[in-house]
Amino acid sequence: MDLNEFIRDVADFPVDGVVFKDICPLLQNTAAFRYAVNAMVEQVSELDVDVIAAPDARGFIFGVPMALALNLPFVPIRKSGKLPYQTSSFSYELEYGSDTLEMHVDAIQMGQHVLLVDDLLATGGTIAACGSLVEQQGGIIAGYSFLIELEFLSGRKKLASAEIHRLLSY
């Protein structure tokens, strides 16, 4: 199945000059969505992974079904103030300002191998911050899994030396 058929380009979103890769057509087609999740699972099936973690919101879309398929726990990584229990946090710089991500303090155990999942690797800032948060709790980055990588933005340069998997690249 050619998943490119289910990725819609939206010009000038969220700002002028950006061509946004909209995954909603893929999510609205159950065969394409199932195919994408299964292919992402297949890519990482040989990795030594104890837990899958993903940032909200679109990382959850792929991280949760991958965790279920691999029979692994899922750890949500959220923006500040969104989790109900005690959290650890990591702040990072964005192009225009900063942001903070949080995870429950008991989500990752020392030495656990963590697969980080997101829909898109662009500049790498958010997923690198997720990795720092995992490492702050004593986790080891086992790899990264993305539906799409925007290679021209060189986001992988910000990531740890773990394996990077993606289904589509632009």
C-alpha positions as a printed Julia matrix, in Angstrom:
170×3 Matrix{Float64}:
  0.0    0.0    0.0
  1.33   3.44  -0.91
  0.74   5.52   2.23
  1.73   8.69   0.37
 -1.77   8.6   -1.13
 -3.18   9.25   2.35
 -0.96  12.22   3.3
 -2.48  15.56   2.32
 -0.35  18.66   1.73
 -1.85  21.83   3.19
 -0.11  24.98   1.98
  0.61  27.88   4.34
 -0.35  26.05   7.53
  0.23  26.86  10.35
  2.06  29.88   8.89
  2.8   31.2    5.42
  5.45  29.25   3.56
  4.94  25.96   5.41
  3.51  22.92   3.62
  1.85  20.9    6.37
  1.72  17.11   6.06
 -1.84  16.28   7.16
 -2.24  12.67   8.33
 -6.03  12.9    8.81
 -6.84  11.13   5.5
 -4.71   8.19   6.68
 -6.47   8.1   10.05
 -9.86   8.17   8.33
 -9.06   5.11   6.23
 -9.03   2.06   8.5
 -7.06  -0.11   6.04
 -4.34   2.53   5.61
 -4.19   3.28   9.34
 -3.95  -0.42  10.23
 -1.29  -0.91   7.55
  0.76   2.02   8.89
  0.63   0.84  12.51
  1.49  -2.73  11.51
  4.4   -1.55   9.37
  5.71   0.63  12.21
  5.45  -2.34  14.59
  7.3   -4.57  12.11
 10.16  -2.05  11.82
 10.82  -2.08  15.57
  9.9   -5.67  16.41
 13.54  -6.75  16.81
 14.49  -3.89  19.15
 15.0   -4.57  22.86
 12.11  -2.49  24.23
 10.45  -2.52  27.66
  8.06   0.39  27.22
  6.72   2.76  24.55
  6.45   6.47  25.27
  4.99   9.2   23.07
  4.15  12.9   23.24
  0.57  14.06  22.99
 -1.39  14.34  20.93
 -0.44  12.72  17.67
  2.26  10.52  19.18
 -0.53   8.83  21.14
 -2.3    7.94  17.87
  0.55   5.64  16.87
  2.17   4.85  20.22
 -0.86   3.27  21.87
 -1.71   0.75  19.12
  2.0   -0.09  18.77
  2.22  -0.74  22.52
 -0.81  -3.01  22.35
  0.56  -4.88  19.32
  3.92  -5.4   21.04
  2.32  -6.17  24.43
  4.22  -3.31  26.08
  3.21  -0.61  28.56
  2.51   2.87  27.19
  3.75   6.07  28.83
  2.12   9.39  27.89
  4.34  12.47  27.74
  2.29  15.65  28.09
  2.56  19.39  28.26
  2.95  20.91  31.7
 -0.03  20.62  34.05
 -1.91  17.9   32.14
 -0.98  14.81  34.2
 -2.79  14.1   37.5
  0.02  12.53  39.53
  3.53  13.62  40.54
  5.62  14.43  37.49
  9.15  15.06  36.38
  9.59  17.75  33.77
 11.96  18.89  31.06
 11.94  22.38  29.54
 13.29  23.06  26.07
 13.6   25.89  23.59
 11.32  26.32  20.61
 11.81  28.57  17.6
  9.79  31.28  19.36
  9.93  30.66  23.11
 10.06  27.55  25.24
  7.92  24.64  26.35
  7.86  22.03  29.09
  7.03  18.34  28.88
  6.09  16.11  31.81
  5.85  12.44  32.62
  4.73  10.67  35.79
  7.65  10.11  38.17
  6.98   6.36  38.25
  6.48   5.92  34.49
  9.99   4.77  33.56
 12.11   2.52  35.75
 15.89   2.75  35.93
 17.45   0.89  32.99
 14.23   0.33  31.03
 14.61   0.45  27.26
 12.17   2.97  25.79
 10.89   3.32  22.24
  9.81   6.89  21.5
  6.99   7.19  18.95
  5.56  10.2   17.15
  3.73  10.89  13.92
  6.36  13.24  12.47
 10.05  14.01  12.83
 10.6   17.6   11.73
 13.16  19.73  13.6
 13.51  17.11  16.33
 13.01  19.49  19.26
  9.99  17.84  20.86
 11.13  14.23  20.5
 14.65  15.14  21.7
 13.04  16.71  24.77
 11.05  13.5   25.27
 14.31  11.58  25.14
 15.89  13.86  27.72
 12.9   13.34  30.0
 13.19   9.55  29.63
 16.93   9.67  30.38
 16.3   11.99  33.35
 14.25   9.15  34.86
 16.97   6.58  34.17
 15.53   5.14  30.97
 17.58   4.15  27.93
 16.45   5.22  24.46
 16.08   1.97  22.49
 14.93   3.71  19.31
 12.56   6.11  17.63
  9.59   5.37  15.38
  7.84   7.91  13.15
  5.21   7.73  10.47
  6.9   10.6    8.58
 10.34  12.19   8.55
 10.89  15.6    6.95
 14.52  14.95   6.05
 15.21  18.5    4.85
 14.75  19.77   8.43
 17.54  17.48   9.76
 15.7   16.62  12.98
 17.58  13.36  13.44
 20.73  15.36  14.27
 19.15  16.25  17.62
 18.42  12.65  18.58
 20.47  10.17  20.58
 22.42   7.55  18.68
 19.56   5.02  18.87
 17.95   3.6   15.73
 15.51   5.87  13.89
 12.65   4.25  11.94
 10.16   5.96   9.69
  7.7    4.82   7.05
  7.66   7.89   4.84
 10.2   10.6    4.15
  9.99  13.91   2.38
